[in-house]
């Protein structure tokens, strides 16, 4: 290898490694947006997206470290790195086919927004560079590779473990009358189109300034995208200006909603069957009775809601 080729080789190696590391970093700081972007494709459940998002971050971090510290599987490293990029491109082509070429693909989280087409071109260029690097051979260093594989996996799953391993606050099962007449009063900017005394409804009490409420609303919006028959209704504490800001971060405008200015009523709802008042609070209502209370939106499960709707 000539001096020029050595310089070129190590420059490309470091750049590719840094890019993989940066990509993993931008995803990990916005992990929930990344995992829900996967779930939004309707290719997998929320639980699978929860795990797959972390697995992909681990893979990117592993490849980044392998490139950055110049440890190699001879040509195997390049082969698997190329296959990972091909997998990303297949996914991006599916996204473009279903949702179009606009929007942020999430390849660099929200730090650098890229369209699916731009991300695909970026991956193709990386594959070309990796092919160039694969023309060279280096000695295996097995212990170094084991360390570089294990470190990202342990770090990612230790720092941001999947939601399901947490001991979450369980939903409260009840059956008691609930007074929601204030939803139809002058304190609300718009009244619901349904009668809560009839049928099944899931009424979500949210604050426009609450980070967890934005996450909860986004999760529900993805659920409605999968099944438009889900009976969600959002009751917001806030004003129209803050609600517009809320929807910029959590595009859940398609779910029927109201802004309610009766804060005594809002406080009453958020304190139902809870150790302390707090947003978001998700109330399952059937024929005018409160039958279930979800205080932790991570517990919200689409299959459970659909099974409940099928029950008499």
C-alpha positions, 0 to 999 in steps of 0.5 A: 500500500502506497503512502497516498493509499494509506492516508486515503484508507485511514481518512475514509475509515475514520470518517465512516466510523465517525458517521456511524457513531454520530448516527447512533448518538443522534438516535439515542438522544431522541430514542422515543421519536426513533422507536415510534417512527419505526412503529408508525410504519405499521410493520411492527408492534410498539414493543418490537419497535422498542427493542429494534430501535435499541438494537439498530443503535447498538449495531451502528455504534459497534460498526462505528467503533470497529471502523474508528479504532481500525479493528477488522474482520478482514472483509467481513466487517465491510460486508456486514456494514454494507448489508446494514446500509442495504437494510436501511435503504430497503426500509427507506424505499418502502417508506418512500413508496408508502409515504412519499419522498418528503419528511424527516427519515430519522436517520440522524434523529432531529439533529440533522433532518434528511428526506428518505431520498437524501438518506438513500443517496448517503447510504449508497455513497457509504457503500461505495467507500466501504467497497473501496476499503474492502480491497485491503486485508488486515489481521484479525484481533478477536479480543478487541472485536469482542470488547468493541461488540460488547461495550455498545450493547451493554451501554445502550441497554443499560442507559436506555433499557426497553420500556417493558422491563420497567415496573410500571404503574398498573392500570386501575380497574374500577366501575363507578359513575363519572360526571363529565358534563363539564366537557359540554359546558361553556368552559370548553371551546368545543363540545364532544360530538358523542354522548359519554353516557352511551358507548365506549370512549377513551378520554385523555386529559393532557396539558399542552406544556407537558412533555409526557403528554406530547409523547402520549398523544403521539403514541395515540396518533400512531394507534389511530393511524393503524385503527381509525375506529379507536375512540380517543378524545383529548381534553387539553388544559392550556390555550390555542397558542400553546396547543399549536406548539404542542401539535408541532412536536406531537402531530395528533391533530386528527384525534378529536379534542377540546381545550377546557378552561375549568381547571377544577374539573381538570384537576378532579380528572387527573386526581382520579385513582392516583397517588398524586395529580399529574398529566397525562391521565387516560380514562376508559369510559363505558355507558357513563361509568369509569371502568379503567384508569391509565396513569402511565401512557406506556401501559397503553396497549392497542390490542387491549383497547381493541379487545375491550371494544369487542366486549359487550 
